Amino acid sequence: MYAPAFSTISASLDVQALIGSGADIRLYPNEAPQGTPVPYAVITQIGGPTENQLSGPGMADLYLIQIDCYSDSLSQARLVAGAIRSSLEEVADVVSVGRESRDSKTRHFGYQFDIEWLIPR
């Protein structure tokens, strides 16, 4: 099982307006290809527990997913993050927001947040 983060995010018209759509969407699992034009986003599944039960197998898995948004300006990285966050808030819980950075090599600004997504089995 996995959380359908890619399909949920990529279906958003607000996200598409910022990072593209279809085969040209700049939304990547785990790592963007070198030289990817900004803005873009990266989705990384970083863990999460199984919702176990004493009386049988677990009925759901809780996924912790990190979203990293990059651009040549912090304001645009925040804009991409906001669009992605809005696309996910009805199906997942945002649990951490506001980690900002600047890559020392590319000089791209980054904005990172985490979500938890409970997926029934």
Contacts in CASP RR format, 6 or more apart in sequence:
PFRMAT RR
TARGET T0000
AUTHOR 0000-0000-0000
METHOD contacts of the structure
MODEL  1
MYAPAFSTISASLDVQALIGSGADIRLYPNEAPQGTPVPYAVITQIGGPT
ENQLSGPGMADLYLIQIDCYSDSLSQARLVAGAIRSSLEEVADVVSVGRE
SRDSKTRHFGYQFDIEWLIPR
1 61 0 8 1.000
1 119 0 8 1.000
1 121 0 8 1.000
2 45 0 8 1.000
2 63 0 8 1.000
2 119 0 8 1.000
3 45 0 8 1.000
3 63 0 8 1.000
3 65 0 8 1.000
3 92 0 8 1.000
3 117 0 8 1.000
3 119 0 8 1.000
5 43 0 8 1.000
5 45 0 8 1.000
5 65 0 8 1.000
5 67 0 8 1.000
5 88 0 8 1.000
5 92 0 8 1.000
5 115 0 8 1.000
5 117 0 8 1.000
6 27 0 8 1.000
6 29 0 8 1.000
6 43 0 8 1.000
8 87 0 8 1.000
8 88 0 8 1.000
8 91 0 8 1.000
9 15 0 8 1.000
9 27 0 8 1.000
9 41 0 8 1.000
9 43 0 8 1.000
9 84 0 8 1.000
9 87 0 8 1.000
9 88 0 8 1.000
10 16 0 8 1.000
10 21 0 8 1.000
10 22 0 8 1.000
10 25 0 8 1.000
10 27 0 8 1.000
11 87 0 8 1.000
12 83 0 8 1.000
12 84 0 8 1.000
12 86 0 8 1.000
12 87 0 8 1.000
14 83 0 8 1.000
14 86 0 8 1.000
14 87 0 8 1.000
15 27 0 8 1.000
15 80 0 8 1.000
15 83 0 8 1.000
15 84 0 8 1.000
15 87 0 8 1.000
16 22 0 8 1.000
16 25 0 8 1.000
17 83 0 8 1.000
18 39 0 8 1.000
18 76 0 8 1.000
18 79 0 8 1.000
18 80 0 8 1.000
18 83 0 8 1.000
19 25 0 8 1.000
19 26 0 8 1.000
19 27 0 8 1.000
19 39 0 8 1.000
19 40 0 8 1.000
19 41 0 8 1.000
19 80 0 8 1.000
20 26 0 8 1.000
26 32 0 8 1.000
26 36 0 8 1.000
26 37 0 8 1.000
26 39 0 8 1.000
26 40 0 8 1.000
26 41 0 8 1.000
27 40 0 8 1.000
27 41 0 8 1.000
27 42 0 8 1.000
27 43 0 8 1.000
28 36 0 8 1.000
28 40 0 8 1.000
28 41 0 8 1.000
28 42 0 8 1.000
28 43 0 8 1.000
29 42 0 8 1.000
29 43 0 8 1.000
29 44 0 8 1.000
30 42 0 8 1.000
30 43 0 8 1.000
30 44 0 8 1.000
31 42 0 8 1.000
32 40 0 8 1.000
32 42 0 8 1.000
32 70 0 8 1.000
38 70 0 8 1.000
38 71 0 8 1.000
38 72 0 8 1.000
38 76 0 8 1.000
38 108 0 8 1.000
39 69 0 8 1.000
39 70 0 8 1.000
39 71 0 8 1.000
39 72 0 8 1.000
39 76 0 8 1.000
39 77 0 8 1.000
39 79 0 8 1.000
39 80 0 8 1.000
40 69 0 8 1.000
40 70 0 8 1.000
40 71 0 8 1.000
40 80 0 8 1.000
41 67 0 8 1.000
41 68 0 8 1.000
41 69 0 8 1.000
41 70 0 8 1.000
41 80 0 8 1.000
41 81 0 8 1.000
41 84 0 8 1.000
42 67 0 8 1.000
42 68 0 8 1.000
42 70 0 8 1.000
43 65 0 8 1.000
43 66 0 8 1.000
43 67 0 8 1.000
44 65 0 8 1.000
44 66 0 8 1.000
44 67 0 8 1.000
44 68 0 8 1.000
45 63 0 8 1.000
45 64 0 8 1.000
45 65 0 8 1.000
45 66 0 8 1.000
46 64 0 8 1.000
46 65 0 8 1.000
46 66 0 8 1.000
46 114 0 8 1.000
47 63 0 8 1.000
47 64 0 8 1.000
48 61 0 8 1.000
48 62 0 8 1.000
48 63 0 8 1.000
48 64 0 8 1.000
48 116 0 8 1.000
49 61 0 8 1.000
49 62 0 8 1.000
50 58 0 8 1.000
50 60 0 8 1.000
50 61 0 8 1.000
50 62 0 8 1.000
51 58 0 8 1.000
51 59 0 8 1.000
51 60 0 8 1.000
51 61 0 8 1.000
51 62 0 8 1.000
51 118 0 8 1.000
52 58 0 8 1.000
53 59 0 8 1.000
57 121 0 8 1.000
58 121 0 8 1.000
59 120 0 8 1.000
59 121 0 8 1.000
60 118 0 8 1.000
60 119 0 8 1.000
60 120 0 8 1.000
60 121 0 8 1.000
61 118 0 8 1.000
61 119 0 8 1.000
61 121 0 8 1.000
62 116 0 8 1.000
62 117 0 8 1.000
62 118 0 8 1.000
62 119 0 8 1.000
63 116 0 8 1.000
63 117 0 8 1.000
63 118 0 8 1.000
63 119 0 8 1.000
64 95 0 8 1.000
64 114 0 8 1.000
64 115 0 8 1.000
64 116 0 8 1.000
65 92 0 8 1.000
65 114 0 8 1.000
65 115 0 8 1.000
65 116 0 8 1.000
65 117 0 8 1.000
66 112 0 8 1.000
66 113 0 8 1.000
66 114 0 8 1.000
67 81 0 8 1.000
67 84 0 8 1.000
67 85 0 8 1.000
67 112 0 8 1.000
67 113 0 8 1.000
67 114 0 8 1.000
67 115 0 8 1.000
68 110 0 8 1.000
68 111 0 8 1.000
68 112 0 8 1.000
69 77 0 8 1.000
69 78 0 8 1.000
69 80 0 8 1.000
69 81 0 8 1.000
69 84 0 8 1.000
69 110 0 8 1.000
69 111 0 8 1.000
69 112 0 8 1.000
70 77 0 8 1.000
70 80 0 8 1.000
70 103 0 8 1.000
70 106 0 8 1.000
70 108 0 8 1.000
70 109 0 8 1.000
70 110 0 8 1.000
71 77 0 8 1.000
71 79 0 8 1.000
71 80 0 8 1.000
71 108 0 8 1.000
71 109 0 8 1.000
71 110 0 8 1.000
72 107 0 8 1.000
72 108 0 8 1.000
72 109 0 8 1.000
73 109 0 8 1.000
74 100 0 8 1.000
74 102 0 8 1.000
74 109 0 8 1.000
74 110 0 8 1.000
74 111 0 8 1.000
76 109 0 8 1.000
77 100 0 8 1.000
77 108 0 8 1.000
77 109 0 8 1.000
77 110 0 8 1.000
77 111 0 8 1.000
78 111 0 8 1.000
80 111 0 8 1.000
81 111 0 8 1.000
81 112 0 8 1.000
81 113 0 8 1.000
85 94 0 8 1.000
85 97 0 8 1.000
85 113 0 8 1.000
88 94 0 8 1.000
88 115 0 8 1.000
88 117 0 8 1.000
91 117 0 8 1.000
92 115 0 8 1.000
92 116 0 8 1.000
92 117 0 8 1.000
92 118 0 8 1.000
93 115 0 8 1.000
93 116 0 8 1.000
93 117 0 8 1.000
94 113 0 8 1.000
94 114 0 8 1.000
94 115 0 8 1.000
95 114 0 8 1.000
95 115 0 8 1.000
95 116 0 8 1.000
96 113 0 8 1.000
96 114 0 8 1.000
97 113 0 8 1.000
98 111 0 8 1.000
98 112 0 8 1.000
98 113 0 8 1.000
99 111 0 8 1.000
99 112 0 8 1.000
99 113 0 8 1.000
100 109 0 8 1.000
100 110 0 8 1.000
100 111 0 8 1.000
100 112 0 8 1.000
101 109 0 8 1.000
101 110 0 8 1.000
101 112 0 8 1.000
102 108 0 8 1.000
102 109 0 8 1.000
102 110 0 8 1.000
103 110 0 8 1.000
END
